[in-house]
Amino acid sequence: MYNKAAKFGFTNDHVVQCSQELDTLLNEYQDMFLFHEVV
């Protein structure tokens, strides 16, 4: 993502899409981690 942002800019559609996908994956990971902490 950083390489794309450096090449195309942070507002480029591909960079934004990559950032959103990363956010989704990080949220899923965090949810899994928190679920295991509670159980």
GROMACS elastic network, one bead per residue, 0.5 to 0.9 nm:
[ bonds ]
;  ai    aj funct       b0    kb
    1     4     6  0.51527   500
    1     5     6  0.61119   500
    1     6     6  0.85913   500
    1    14     6  0.89488   500
    1    15     6  0.62503   500
    1    16     6  0.88560   500
    1    18     6  0.62140   500
    1    19     6  0.68387   500
    1    22     6  0.88245   500
    2     6     6  0.60633   500
    2     7     6  0.85492   500
    2    10     6  0.87342   500
    2    15     6  0.83371   500
    3     6     6  0.51315   500
    3     7     6  0.62148   500
    3     8     6  0.85220   500
    4     7     6  0.51054   500
    4     8     6  0.57594   500
    4     9     6  0.72671   500
    4    10     6  0.81371   500
    4    12     6  0.86420   500
    4    14     6  0.78624   500
    4    15     6  0.60720   500
    4    18     6  0.89716   500
    5     8     6  0.52527   500
    5    11     6  0.79666   500
    5    12     6  0.75309   500
    5    14     6  0.88587   500
    5    15     6  0.58992   500
    5    16     6  0.88473   500
    6     9     6  0.57476   500
    6    10     6  0.75589   500
    7    10     6  0.89990   500
    8    11     6  0.80185   500
    8    12     6  0.60430   500
    8    14     6  0.86178   500
    8    15     6  0.76784   500
    9    12     6  0.56475   500
    9    15     6  0.75251   500
   10    13     6  0.85447   500
   10    15     6  0.61246   500
   10    16     6  0.69786   500
   11    14     6  0.84450   500
   11    15     6  0.67280   500
   11    16     6  0.62664   500
   12    15     6  0.52437   500
   12    16     6  0.61862   500
   12    17     6  0.86076   500
   13    16     6  0.51578   500
   13    17     6  0.61035   500
   13    18     6  0.85745   500
   14    17     6  0.50864   500
   14    18     6  0.61164   500
   14    19     6  0.85636   500
   15    18     6  0.50601   500
   15    19     6  0.61169   500
   15    20     6  0.86121   500
   16    19     6  0.50151   500
   16    20     6  0.61487   500
   16    21     6  0.86286   500
   17    20     6  0.50971   500
   17    21     6  0.61977   500
   17    22     6  0.85893   500
   18    21     6  0.51482   500
   18    22     6  0.61748   500
   18    23     6  0.86091   500
   19    22     6  0.50717   500
   19    23     6  0.61348   500
   19    24     6  0.86692   500
   20    24     6  0.62339   500
   20    25     6  0.87002   500
   21    24     6  0.51206   500
   21    25     6  0.62935   500
   21    26     6  0.86428   500
   22    25     6  0.51253   500
   22    26     6  0.60891   500
   22    27     6  0.85119   500
   23    26     6  0.51330   500
   23    27     6  0.60740   500
   23    28     6  0.85893   500
   24    27     6  0.51396   500
   24    28     6  0.62072   500
   24    29     6  0.86176   500
   25    28     6  0.50904   500
   25    29     6  0.61281   500
   25    30     6  0.85494   500
   26    29     6  0.50050   500
   26    30     6  0.60340   500
   26    31     6  0.85095   500
   27    30     6  0.50379   500
   27    31     6  0.60782   500
   27    32     6  0.86004   500
   28    31     6  0.50894   500
   28    32     6  0.62332   500
   28    33     6  0.86332   500
   29    32     6  0.51505   500
   29    33     6  0.61756   500
   29    34     6  0.86253   500
   30    33     6  0.50357   500
   30    34     6  0.60525   500
   30    35     6  0.84102   500
   31    34     6  0.52005   500
   31    35     6  0.59848   500
   31    36     6  0.86451   500
   32    35     6  0.51012   500
   32    36     6  0.63288   500
   32    37     6  0.87421   500
   33    36     6  0.52972   500
   33    37     6  0.63480   500
   33    38     6  0.89221   500
   34    38     6  0.63458   500
   34    39     6  0.87520   500
   35    38     6  0.53523   500
   35    39     6  0.62951   500
   36    39     6  0.52659   500
